Amino acid sequence: MSLTLAIDTATDVASVAVGRDRALLAEITLAGRRHGAALLPTLTEAARLAGGSLADVGRVVLADGPGSFTGLRIGAATVQGLVRAQPGLAVAAAPSLLAAAWAASRWHAGPVAALYDALRGDVFGAVYAFGDRGIETIVPPTLLTVARLRALTPTRPMVAVGDGAVRYADDVRDWTGRAPIGPPQGSPRAAALLAVDGLAGGTRPVPDILAYEPDYGRPAEAQAKWERSHGRPLPDSGGHLR
C-alpha cells in the first residue's frame, strides 16, 4: 500500500499525520519543542498506527514556513533523510499557515487569517479563502504587523487563528469581530496538509528536496547578528521570504 506522510514542524506544536488518498489514518501531536529528539520515532509510530511502516510511504507533504527556524530545519532535514533512504519518494510542500487556516475553515465560512507570533512586534501572517474550486491565497505568507496585514486584506476575515492572533487579540478582535482561536485548536495540524494535498492552490511539488531550503520568513538571529556586525549579507544565506 502507498501511504502519504505529512509533517508540520513550523511552530512549537509539531504534528505528524499519515493518510491515503487525502483520508486521515493516524495523527500524532508533539508539544514543547521536542521536534529534534522525537520527530523520527513519531513518524515511525504514526506509520504503524496507520497499519504500515515508513517503507510503505510513497509521498511526503512538508509544511513550509515561515515559522520557527529550528523547527523548519528539523523537518526539512528529516525529509531529506527519508528521501536518501527511499530515493523514489515524492515530496510536496505547503505553508504551515495554510494548514492552520484550513482547519478553521471547516467551522467558519469565509476567509481565514492565520498568524504566528514572529516576536519584535511582528507576525508571520497570511489570509486564505476556501471554495469548491480550491484555495485562494488572498495575502501570501508575509512578515508584517497585524495592522499591515489588515491593510493588505481586501475583505474582512471571518476568523483569525494562531498564537500570533492570540498575542494581538485586541487588534484581531477589532479586525474580524471575533475572538481569535489560539493553540491547541488554532495550531497547525499535519492532517490539514493531507486535506489540501492535490487541491488547486494547495501543495506544490518539491522536485529536489536535497536542495530545498525552508521559507524561514526572516534570517536566524545568529545570521542577523553576523550581517549587522559585518554590514553585508551572509554569503549563500537563505531565510528570507521568497
SULKA-V790213 format. One record per residue. N is the residue number from 1. SS is DSSP state (h for helix, s for strand, l for the rest). BURIAL is + if it has 24 or more other ideal C-beta (glycine too) atoms within 12 Angstrom, else -. D_FIRST is the distance of its C-alpha to the first C-alpha in whole Angstrom. Layout:
BEGIN
n/ss/burial/d_first
N/SS/BURIAL/D_FIRST
N/SS/BURIAL/D_FIRST
END
This chain:
BEGIN
n/ss/burial/d_first
1/l/-/0
2/l/-/4
3/s/+/6
4/s/+/10
5/s/+/13
6/s/+/16
7/s/+/20
8/s/+/23
9/l/+/26
10/l/+/29
11/l/+/31
12/l/+/32
13/l/+/29
14/s/+/26
15/s/+/22
16/s/+/19
17/s/+/16
18/s/+/12
19/s/+/11
20/s/+/9
21/l/-/11
22/l/+/14
23/s/-/14
24/s/+/15
25/s/+/13
26/s/+/15
27/s/+/18
28/s/+/21
29/s/+/24
30/s/+/26
31/l/-/30
32/l/-/33
33/l/-/32
34/l/-/30
35/h/+/27
36/h/-/28
37/h/-/28
38/h/+/25
39/h/+/23
40/h/+/21
41/h/-/21
42/h/+/20
43/h/+/17
44/h/+/16
45/h/-/17
46/h/+/15
47/h/+/12
48/h/-/13
49/h/-/14
50/l/+/11
51/l/-/10
52/l/+/8
53/l/-/10
54/h/+/11
55/h/-/10
56/h/+/6
57/s/+/8
58/s/+/9
59/s/+/12
60/s/+/14
61/s/+/17
62/s/+/20
63/s/+/24
64/s/+/27
65/l/+/30
66/l/+/33
67/l/+/33
68/l/+/33
69/h/+/34
70/h/+/33
71/h/+/30
72/h/+/29
73/h/+/29
74/h/+/27
75/h/+/24
76/h/+/25
77/h/+/25
78/h/+/22
79/h/+/20
80/h/+/22
81/h/-/21
82/h/+/18
83/h/+/18
84/h/-/20
85/h/-/18
86/l/+/15
87/l/-/17
88/l/-/15
89/l/+/14
90/s/+/15
91/s/+/17
92/s/+/19
93/s/+/22
94/s/+/24
95/s/+/27
96/h/+/27
97/h/+/30
98/h/+/28
99/h/+/25
100/h/+/29
101/h/+/30
102/h/+/27
103/h/+/27
104/h/+/31
105/h/+/31
106/l/-/29
107/l/-/32
108/l/+/35
109/l/-/35
110/l/+/37
111/l/+/36
112/s/+/35
113/s/+/36
114/s/+/34
115/s/+/37
116/s/+/36
117/s/+/39
118/s/+/40
119/s/-/43
120/l/-/47
121/l/-/47
122/s/+/44
123/s/+/41
124/s/+/37
125/s/+/37
126/s/+/36
127/s/+/36
128/s/+/33
129/s/+/33
130/s/+/30
131/s/-/31
132/l/-/29
133/l/-/29
134/s/-/27
135/s/+/29
136/s/+/32
137/s/+/33
138/s/+/37
139/s/+/38
140/s/+/35
141/s/+/35
142/s/+/38
143/s/+/40
144/s/+/43
145/l/+/45
146/h/+/45
147/h/-/48
148/h/-/47
149/h/+/43
150/h/+/45
151/h/-/47
152/h/-/45
153/l/+/43
154/l/-/45
155/l/-/43
156/l/-/43
157/l/+/40
158/l/+/39
159/s/+/38
160/s/+/38
161/s/+/35
162/l/+/35
163/h/+/37
164/h/+/39
165/h/+/40
166/h/+/41
167/h/+/43
168/l/+/45
169/h/+/45
170/h/-/48
171/h/+/48
172/h/+/44
173/h/-/46
174/h/-/49
175/h/+/46
176/h/+/44
177/l/-/46
178/l/+/44
179/l/-/43
180/l/+/40
181/s/+/37
182/l/+/36
183/l/+/34
184/l/-/32
185/l/+/31
186/l/+/32
187/l/+/30
188/l/+/27
189/l/+/24
190/h/+/20
191/h/+/19
192/h/+/21
193/h/+/20
194/h/+/17
195/h/+/19
196/h/+/21
197/l/+/18
198/l/-/19
199/l/+/22
200/l/-/25
201/l/+/27
202/l/+/24
203/l/+/22
204/s/+/23
205/s/-/21
206/l/+/22
207/l/-/23
208/l/-/24
209/h/+/23
210/h/-/25
211/h/-/28
212/l/+/27
213/l/+/30
214/l/+/29
215/l/+/32
216/l/+/34
217/l/+/37
218/l/+/39
219/l/-/40
220/l/+/40
221/h/-/43
222/h/-/44
223/h/-/43
224/h/-/46
225/h/-/48
226/h/-/48
227/h/-/49
228/h/-/51
229/h/-/53
230/h/-/53
231/l/-/53
232/l/-/51
233/l/-/47
234/l/-/45
235/l/-/44
236/l/-/40
237/l/-/40
238/l/+/37
239/l/+/37
240/l/-/38
241/l/+/37
242/l/-/36
END
